[in-house]
Structure formats: structure tokens, C-alpha cells
């Protein structure tokens, strides 16, 4: 079973206030883009530290947007194999 990673990011309250001032569509796109960038960093770090020499695991690693768990103020991505 895979371990679960939880992250805490300081300054999100100020960012949230600025995003809400931009309007809901722009804020949602900015949120999703920012969380995707973080998910890709996690995926890329997993690839870089993977001991598998065949490359199969590297090719199988992904970052996927989970629409059912996301909303206007929440973007959920799954990083896995």
C-alpha cells in the first residue's frame, strides 16, 4: 500500500483573497494550474529517485486531475503508478 503525502503551504489565505478578487473562472484556473505544477514536482521527484533501471516505473508514474473530488475552491490531483 502506498504512503499518503499531505502538504501544508503557508500564505494560502492571502493567495485565496487575491484569487477571489480576480473572479471565479480565473481563480479556478489559477488554482488548478498551481496544484498541477506541485503534482508534477512530486511525480518528477519520484521518477528521479526511482531505483528501477528498466524505466517501466518512470513511464507509469502520472499526475491526474480528480474532477469528482475537486471544486471551485479545491483542486485534487492524484500522483501514482
Secondary structure, 3 states (H helix, E strand, C coil): CCCCCCCCCCCHHHHHHHHHHHCHHHHHHHHHHHHHHHHHHHHHHHHHCCCCCCCHHHHHCEEEECHHHCECCECCEEEEC
